[in-house]
Amino acid sequence: VHSKRVNYELQSLDDIHTTSLYGSSPGGYIIPKRILHVSAFVAIFILFLAIANFVNLITAQSFLRAKEVGILKALGSSHKRLVLKFILENSLLIMAALSISVLFIHFGLKKINDFLSIIDLNLKLDWDFIVLILSVGFLTIILATVYPAFIISRTNPIKALKNKATNTSEGINFRKSLVTLQFVIVQIFVIAVIVIGLQMQYFKAKDIGFDSSRVIITPAPDFNKIGVFENELKSISEIEDISFGSGPPMGIDGLSLGTSYRLSSENPDKGVYAEIKIGNENYVEFYDLKLIAGRSFKSTKDQFDQFVVNEELLKSYNWTPAEAVGKKLVINEGEATIVGVVSNYHNNALQYELTPSIIMNWNSYQNKAFIKVKNLNPKTITNIATIWKDSFDNNLYDYQFLTEAIEREYTIENLIFTGFKLFSFLAIGIGVMGLLGLMTFMLLSKSKEIAIRNVLGSTVGQIVFLLSKTYTKPVIISFAIAAPIAYYFLKSYIRQFTYQIDLSIWMFLLGGLITFLVAFAACGFQSLKMAIVKPIKYLRTE
């Protein structure tokens, strides 16, 4: 008799949703801590975008409000008093925006909780949440109001009253730097959406090695009654095929059965992990698993005696499929003969590698019914429910579609993708606002120059091209900075998946092109409008 040492490790309850020590519990989820940290940084970046945008727009107004500041200084206002005035003025704007955002949060929490139902956060506007909002609001007021207040209040009153106040090259360069930094973040988000979207599309398009279409799964709580249940189902013309087992080929809802396998001549300590599936004689054919050697089961028994294994298991002994047929394996539950070998199928979701798999002809654990229908229509589902309740009376009926169950295996990835799409739209919107602010300021400050060029014979196209440098340069520079940063983080993100896309340069170029087109659409019209304005409008005071 051989004994096998088993080690157990304890896991803190605080870590059950962030550490994959024992995998996820049935119906549960795992979100790695690094994803939570990235989410926090994303929120900070969005807040930074908004603050940078606010600072950019307010400081750009210093040119437009120069005369106002000059009059106030001429009337005796001190520099300190003007700083406090503009801090208060801008703080009121931020507080108004904060109040509106709290209203949106209050009315939107239910939808947010529904969207995040798998995580079951049950978010509510309690005092802790309110304190957090007020803290973020206070920090935003400090970061967004102090610098603009000092910039606006330092205007020279004499120059302002003579209409000679101008923005310094330092101020212009600062605003351009802010816009460039904004678009670095914008382009990182856009590229991330493209890459994560392609990864999700890869998950959906990849062949998983078995047929999951039009399959309905119901409980089969009493093995002794499944024969009656099956016969009744066959009377429905819309039913194409029926099978029973412990679960579909891919583990779903956090449920999978594990064991270890070895040759009878080997010590139990040499056992290798494998996933086990229990299936009836129709299981392999029902899921269209590709038999490459041997056969499927002819019957199931109270004491199993046959295995159908996948190719991955054969690697442990360097067997060919033909050599494996007839070999005996010992697992924790007993010994049986390999009667068939199937091509590899994904017994785990595509975030993880496929593992050795053993399908057994065992009567135990055949607690799931798999029903393939010709068409997914409500009448067929109702008929199945009626037959099920008649066959398994005094049990609770439930059903699910296999394709939807497999889709749930990517819930966290879908949440991340949806989050990045939302943040990208926000980032693009904020970034475009900042670019429009810079563009508007530059057009106003160059209005006379543009009018003179018009008089001297410059065409509309030449003027638009000249003005386009205002927004094309920040976008190009920001792409050069954003691309390597995005590559580093996205490479790290997709590396966690066993089956992943290859990062290609076209994904990054597409992100840059989308950002450029958005910037062109937002600012090109303004440039064109300025180029076709009659010069007299800006030169009549000269």
C-alpha positions, 0 to 999 in steps of 0.5 A: 500500500502506497501513501501519498502526501497531500499539502493544504494551504489556507487562504484569507477570505479577503483574497478569495476574489483576487488570488487564484490559489484555489481557483474561483468558487462555483459561480464566483470570480477572480479579479487579479489585484493588478487589474484593480490597481490598473483600474484605480490608475485609469480613474486617476488618469481620467481625473488628471485629463479633466484637471489638465483640460480645466487648467488649459482652458482657464489659463487660455482665458488670461489673454481674453480677460486681460482688460478685466484684470487691468481695470481691477488692478487700476481700481486698487485690487491687490495681487492677493485679492485677485488670486483669491477671486479667481480661486473662488470663481473657479472653485464654484465651477468645480463644486457645481460640476461635483454636485451634478456628478453626485446626482448622476451617481445617485441615479446611476448606481442601480445600473452600475450595480446591475452591470457589475452583478457578478462582482455583487459590489452593492454600491450605495451612496453612503457616508464613506462614499460621500467623504471620498467624493468630497476629498476628491473634489477638494483635491481637484479644487486645489490642483485646478484653481491655484495655478490658473489664478496666479497666471490670470492675476499677474497681467500687466494693467498698463499693457492690458488697458492699451490692448497690448497684453499678450500670452508669453511663449512660456504660457503657450508652451505650457498649454501645448505641453498639457494638450500633448500629455492629454493626448498621450493618455488618450492614445494609450486608451484608444490603443488599449481598446483596439488590442483588448477588443481583438483579444476578446474577438480571438476568444470568441472566434477560436475553435474550442474543439467541440460543438457548443451550439444550440445546447441546453443544460438542465439538472438531472437530479435522479439517475434512475429517472433519466431514461424516462426523461430521455424517452419523453424528450425524444417525442419532441420533434425539435430535439436533435440529440440528448446526452448526460454527464457531469458537465460539458467538455469545458468547465463552466461556472467554476465547476470542474472535477480533478484527479491524478493519473498514473500507471499501475506500476508507478508510485502514487506520488508520480500521479499527474493532474488531470480533469475528469468528465463523466459522460454516457455512451453518447457524450463524445458524439453529442459534443462532436469530439474528434476520435483519432483512435479507438472508440467511444463507450458502449455503456455506462456502469456503476463501477467504471472500467473505460476511459476516453482521454485527450491527446494532452494526456498521452504526452506524459508517456510519449504514447501515440494515439494507437499505442494508448488504446488498451493501456490501463490507467489508475486514477484516484477513483479506480483503474480502467482501460483506455478505449479511445483517444480524442483530439485536444479540446479546451477543457478550460476557458481560453485564459488558461492552458488545456490540461490532460482530460479523462472521460469516464463511463460511470453512472455516478455524477451524471447529474446534468442533461445536455439537450441539443435543439434544432432551433432555439425557440420559446415553445421548445424550451417550454416543452422541455421544462414541462417534461423535466418537471413531470420526470423529476417532480419535487426538484427545482428546475433550471436551465442554461444555454451552453454558449452563454455559460462559456461566454460567462467565463470571460465576464471579467475580461468583458468588464475590462473591455467595456470599461476601457471603451467607456474610459476611451470615449471619456478621454477622447471627449476631454482631450478634444475639448482641450485641443479645441480650447488650445485651437480657439486661443491660437486662432484668436491670437493669430487672427490678424496674422491670418487676415494679413496672409489672406490679403497678401494672397494666401489660399484657403488651403495654405492657411488651413495647412498652416493652422493644422500644425497647431493640433497635428504636432501635439498628436504626433508627439503624443503618439511617439510617447504613447505607443511604447508605453501602451506596448509595455502595459498591453504586452503585460496584460495579454501575457496572462492569457495562454492563448493570446494575439500577437501585438502588431504595429498596425494596431498602434498605427490604427490607434494613432490614426483614429486619434488624428482623425478625431482631432482633425474633425474637431479642429479642421472645421475651426481652421477652415472657418477662420481661413474664409473669414473676410480680412476686414473683420480683424484689420479694421482697427489697424 
